Structure formats: C-alpha cells, structure tokens
C-alpha cells in the first residue's frame, strides 16, 4: 500500500516525482559501514509505502553496489517509482577523477541497467562536469540513449550556469542536482533564476547539511573512521561549534511551530520554488518518517520572512569541500 505524498514536476518534459525523494548513497557508502542488506531493503520498502517515489543512486556509490541494492529492493514496484543514477567518474570511483567520454557513458548505462534490474533509467545525471569532454558531447550521447529507449530524462549535477545552458541547447535538461540548504545558499546567486528561465527542476542534495541541520551533530560528535565528513572543513570541531548558532535559531522556530529542525530545513526548501524536490538520505526509520512529515508543512509569508531575517545574520564557517575538491567545482 503506497500512501500519497504531494508530487512535483521536474523540468518541462513530464517527469513527476514525490515532493521529497530519498538519497540512497548513505545506505552503502560514505557515512561509515554499509547497512545490513535486509535492513536497507526494509527501509526502501517503507519509504515507498510512505509515499516516496523518487530514489537517487549513482555508479560511484560503492561501485555499483548501491545500484544493485536498489534494483533488488525496488523490483516489486519498479513501474511506480523514478530511479535516478549518475555517470561521470573514472571506473566509478570519485577519487580517480572525472570521465564523461561518450563510450564510457554508454558502458556505465549498460551496467547500471543490469544492476538496477530495469529496462530504462528514469533520470540520468552527469555526476560532475568533465573539463576534458565538451558538455554538448555529453548531452548528445545522452540524447542518443534517450532515442534508444535506455534513458528517459537527462540531468546535471553541480554544474555552473554556462554548462547548463550549453547542455540544455543540445538535449533538454530535466533536473539539476546540487547542494542547497539553509547552510549552503550559493544556488540563489545565479542557478535558481537560470533553472526557472529554462524550465529545469532542482534536486537539492544534502538538504539537511549532511545531518548538521537535524541538530543531531554538534562539536562533540565523533564520526565513524570511514565517514567522509571527517575531511570536510565545515565539519571541523571549531566550525561545528561556530555553526551551532544556525541550528539553535532553527530550533526556536521549530518549537514555535511544533515540528523538528530537520522538518523546518526541508519545508523551507520546498517553499522556495514549486519545482524543487530535495533528497535527504537516512539509514534510520524514524528519521525517514520525520523527513516525509516535512512535505505537509507550510509556512506563512511572515514565517518565511522571519527565517530569512534570522539566517541573514549568520555567516556559516568552513568551506564545504577541502581545497583539492573545491577546485573541481564547475563555474
């Protein structure tokens, strides 16, 4: 039984998804040990039963292990859900650098189709822009895959305005997936207006600031040795301490509204534009239900104004990526 959640349209090509999706990376990758498969499948089933129809994975999450997990878990209701996956790293390993050569894209798609146990990929993103391959060539390759019926919609991730425009001219871009949250507001400068102009949807990843905006992380938190937050400047102990002020202010607003800080953070994103669908990730059932609850929260104009005023007074401390990764961000 699938509970109904409000849906949103991404792009102008007809893709409709649940207002809140599920980022699946953390089920197998990046935040410590992988979940037990039975528990992970149970969580994915619960997400679907609770109204989530939008699931996000990538070749680079456990070199296909994440896709295989989704393929197994979502098989019983494959035709009722939207699966997004990504290509763009050498050998599917983000530490090896980017690779969006056409032959590589085609090979990744063939493998992803098998791992996801499906005939078609609903939304295929370029995971990161490849400076060595013109994005027009990337878009053209995906256009061919769409013609062949192997892919339905094309997306970009962490792409800058010029790249988005060039790609969109070759093959309409349905969605851009980039980081956006109350503690990373960069997309407000140029990205959101460009997406609005071109009719492209927006899928914010890390909408809860990699857990920070839930209030569950503070200066005393000790991350698992394999947790990649250990390497992020924004998550250094002193920056966590400095950034706590944002969470404390959100807590006050959340308490007044009778909801949680995580729900405020997600509902705020949903309130920015009708074509935004965030994809918070979690491995915990109670967090999943909490995140889903955000889809039914609405704000008055006065409440949104209050959040805007409060957050404008805070400067978030620490870069979101270490310098070597920061350089790779597309302008």
N, C-alpha and C positions, 0 to 999 in steps of 0.2 A: 504494500500500500504506500503510495507516494503522496505525501502532503504537499499542498500547493504553496509555493513561495512566489512573491511578485517576480515578474521577469523583466528583462531589459533587452533592448535591441543594440547590438554592436555593429556599427557600420551601416551602410545602405544596401548591403547585398542580401539581407534577410536572416542573418544569424540572431537567434534569440536564446538567451541564457538566463539562469536564475540570477537574481539581483546580487546574491553572494555566492561565489564559487568556492572550490576547495583547492588550495595549493598543496600538491602531494609530495613535494620534494622531501620534506622532513620525515616522511614515513620510512624512508630508507637511507637518507643522505643528509650530510652537513651539520646536523644538530646532535651528534653522538651516535650511539648504536642504533641500527635499524630496528624497527618494530618487529615483533613476532608476527609472522605472516597471517596467522589466524586472527589475531587482534586487529591487524591492519585491514584485512578484508571486512571484518565486522564493523570497523569504523566507517569504511567506504559505503557499506550497505546502509548503515544508519544515516549517513549523510544524504544518500538518495531518498531514503524513506522520509527524511525530514524536509525534503523539498529542493535539495541541491541537485542541479542537472549539469553543472559546469565543472569539469575536473582538469587540472593542469599538471602536466608532467614534462619531461624532456629526456632526450638521449643522454645528456650529461649527468642526470641524476642516477648514480650507480651504474653507469654504462649500460643502460637498458633495463636494469633490474627493477627500476621504478615503473617503467612502461609495462613490463611483464606482470607485475603485481596488479596494475590497473586492468590489464587485459583479462586477467583471471577474475578479478572482483566484479567488473562491470559487465561481464558477458551476459548475465541473465536479463539485463535491461539495456543492452547496448544501443538499441534504436531510440531510447528515451533520453539519452544523455549526450552532451557535447564534450568530446575529448580534444584537448589542445596539447600538442607536443612541439618540440623545437629541435632544430639542427644548428650547426654552426661552430662546433669546436673540433679540433683535431682528435681523431679517434674517440670522440665523445668524452673527452677529458678536458675540462676547463683550464687545468694547469698547463696544458700543452699549447695553448693559443688558439686562434680562430682559424676556421677553414670552411668557406662557403663556396668552394668551386662547384660548378654545376654537377659534375659527376659524383661528387661527394654528397650533395643534397639528395640526388636520386638514390644513391646507395643507402643513405640514412632512412629515407622514406620507405624503401622496400623492407628494411629491417624493422622499422617501427610498426609497419602494418602487421608483420608477423607477431611481434612481441605484444602488440595491443589486441591481437586476435580479432582484427577487423578488416573490412574491405576498403575503408576510406578513413582518412584523418580529417576530422571536422575543421580544425583550425591549426595551421602550420606556421609557426613563428621562426624567423631567423633569430637565434638566441642572442647574438651580439653582432654588430656591424663588422664586416671584414674589410679593412682598408685596401686589401690586395685584389678584391673582386668587386667591380662596379655593381652597385645595388640594382641597377637596371638589368644586369645579367641574372642576378639572384631572383628578381621579380619575374623575369622572363621564364626562368626554369620552373618556378612555382606555377606560373600561368600554364605551362605545358602539362604539369602534373594535375592541375585542375581540369584541363581538357581531357586528360586520360581517365578522369574519374577517381584518381587516387587521393585527392585532396579537395576539400570544399572551399575553404577560405584561407586567406593569406594574412599573416601578421608580422609585425616587427617588435623587437624588444630593445629598450634602452637606446632607441635611435633618435638622432637630432632632427631638427626641422628640415634641413636640406635633404637629408637622406629620405625622410618620409615623403617629401614632395616628389623626388626622383622616382622612388619605387611606385608610388601611387599612380604616376603617369603611365606606367607600363602595365601594372596589374593592381586594381583597386585594393587598398589595404583595408581590411575589416577591423583590425584592432591593433593598438599599440599596448604592449605590456612594459611598464616601467615602474620604478619605485615611486610611491606617492603616499604621504600620510601626514598627520599633524606635526611630525618632526622632520619631514623631508618635503619641502614645498616647491622645490625647483620647477616642476612641470607648470606651475602657474605663470612663469615668466613668458614663455612662448608656446609651449607644447599644447596646452589646452585650447587656446584660440585657433591654432593650426588644425587640430583634430576637428574642432567644431566647423571650421570653414570647409574642410574636405569631406566631412561626414564619416569620420573614423571613430570607433569606440575606444574606450580606455579601460585597461585592466590593471589596476594598481597591485603590484606585489609588495610584500612586507607592509601591508596596510596598518599593522599593529607595531611597526617599528621593530621587527624581529623579536616581538614579545615584550619590548620595553613599555609600550603604551598600555599593557594589561595591568601594570602595577605589580606583576609577579617577579620582576627583575629589579634588584637595587644594587647599591655599591658593594654589598656583602655577598652577592650571588657568586657561587663558584660553578663555572661551566664545565661540562664534560671535556676531557682532554682532546677529543676529536671535534668539538664544537667550533665551527669556524668563526663564531663571534669573538673568540679569543684573539683573533687577528685584526679585528675592526677597531680603528681609533676611537670611534664613538662609544665603544663598549669598554674602554679602559676604565679602571676603577674611579679615577678622578672625574672623568667625563660622565660616568653613570651618576655620580654624586651630584655634579652640577646640573645634569639634565632632569633630575628628580623633580625639580620645580614645575616642569610641564605636567608630569603625572599628578602631582599634588593638586594643581589647579583643575585638571580634568576630573579628579576625584570629587572635588567640591561640586562641580556642575552635575556629575553623575548622581551624586547623593541627592541633590535637589530634585532630580528627575526620576529617582527611584530605579536607576539602571546601573550598569557597571562602566568602568572607564573604557574597557575594550569596546563595549557597545556604543559609547559616545564616539570613539575614534572611527568605527566602521560606519555608523549612521551619518557622521559628518561627511565622509567621502561620498556616500550615496546622495547626500543633499547638494553636493557641488554641481553635478550635471546628471541628467537622466540617462546618459549613455556611459556611465561609469559602473563597472562591476568588479569589486575587489575580490581577491582570492586569498584570504587568510589561511594559513596552514596550521594544523594541530595534530597531536597524536592522542589527545585526551577527549573522551566523550563529553565531559561536562563543558569543556571549552568549545567544542563543536556546537553544542546546543546554545551556548551563550552567544557565539558569533552569529548563528542563524537568527537569534532573537533581535539582532540589530536591524534586520530587514523591515521590521514593523515599527521602528521608532521614527517619529517625525519631529522636526524642530519648528518652532515659531521663528519669524524673522528676528525677533528680539533675542532669542536664544542663540541663533547663528551669529548675530552681531556681538553678543557677549563673548562667544568663543573666539571670534576674530579679534576683538579688543584685547582679550587676555593673552592670546598666543602671540600677538604682535609685539608684546613687551618682552618676549623671551628670545634669547639667542641660543640656539642649540650648539653645544660644544662637541667638537671632534668631527673629522671627515667620516663619510660613510664607508669609504674603502681605503686601504693602505695605498701609498703613492703609486706603486707599480700597476695597481688595478685601476686607479683613478685616471691614469694616462690613457687607458683603453676606452674610456667613455666617449661615445660619438658626439660630436658637436653639431 
